[in-house]
Amino acid sequence: MITQKITRLPAVASSFYPAEKEVLKNELFFYLEKAKLIEKKDLLKILIVPHAGIVFSGQTAAWGFKQLEKNQYQRVILLGVSHYFWFDYAAVFPSSFWQTPLAKTEVDENLAKKIINQKEKIIFDEKPHLPEHCLEVALIFLQLVLKNFKIVPILISNPTEILINYLAQKVADSLDEKTLLVVSSDLSHYPSYNDAIKIDQETIKGILSGKKELFEKAIKAVKEKNYPGLETAACGEKAISTALKVGEILNINSWEKLHYQNSGDNQNYQNKNQVVGYVAVAGYQKIGKKNNQNQIIFLDEKAKKEALKISRLTLNEFVKNKKIPPLLCHNPLLYQPFGCFVTLKKGEELRGCLGEFEPKIPLWQVIQKMTIASASQDPRFSPVAPQELKDIKIEISVISPKKLINDWRKIKLEKQGVVIEKGFNVGTFLPQVAQETGWGLEEFLSVLCQEKAGLPPNCYKDPETKIYVFEVEAFAEE
């Protein structure tokens, strides 16, 4: 529920940055003019920038925000870690405006509502935002380099792995071509100048891996070395972890360090025994990643193995006890918003097969849902009984979004699945059907029309019939 609308006023004007509009604008422009725009064909999706006082971190931050000058994003999701509150949920600022000396920026209330999930502890709460500086320092740069944009500010503090996974999925679902994720974090706090460089390079290496697990291992390794004065390797560690999870979900395959320095590089800062590190990193996405067979890559072998385990545990628990087991999915690829079919076979005989296209929940949850549906809701079969479980073999078919075609002759038999739709009649065949039966294209479509869609066998030639194709990656228990 959205609380009463309030305009968030600046919390750190005159301390982290100048409070006078023209003075602030001139200082920010000074940093931006010294940064360079990197020409990339890929789409910038995630930006990690520092948030200290701009006299220290402003030049590094400017390298990040410089990359937005030719990209007119309409929405920016701001993600940071609270420095003043301790909580186990994600606090989304609900509505209204954020005010700085430069401008007033509107909160995208509609997008904020889509990200909210009370059950998974993603809630509206403006309180942690009011004194916080990490997102405010990012906003002043955004107000200079973007026009007519809205924001969704999010703070986390002590999130569980489950919350990080759900929040990452929600954010990933929101990152269309006009929406950017900006993550706010400084690096090492208070080691010596030379130690900071060593520590920060290890942390940056973890970020550039694009893998949440490797980043967290890098942080752990740094902490175990017990550098004198080191309090944290990254104050926004959990926000960076969430961003890397988003990157894995979106198959972001290019991470680039834009700029690095620490506070000891500032000529006016004399104490090099205690410094703070800063980095700007950009994550770029290539659209339509392909493998050598020119097929869309859905899952790797680890993800397939976990997907089958999720399906098997769900099948056993539901058939025996009519309960859905509370599972924690670990593989980020299973948080992608793909649909799937779950096929149950008993020996060579089909025992159930149902699926869902283009869901609004993560793939691993679709697998659970379709496992239960195939075992208990397929109208062609009676529900699976407990005594049958040992003989049931599970096959999962992960599916791409379906694509409308205008000529049935363009269907790639055995490589594409097909959906026939006319009025309320719908029928679907996976590509495995053609592989297993050896049917030619017209026989394949005739059976699909008649036996699956309940339409005349030649309905695929009817101009009023819609034909969709989709790609599949199928894998089964051994």
Summary of the structure (lengths in Angstrom):
residues: 478
radius of gyration: 25.8
end to end distance: 47.6
largest distance: 83.5
contacts: 1624
relative contact order: 0.10
helix: 38%
strand: 24%
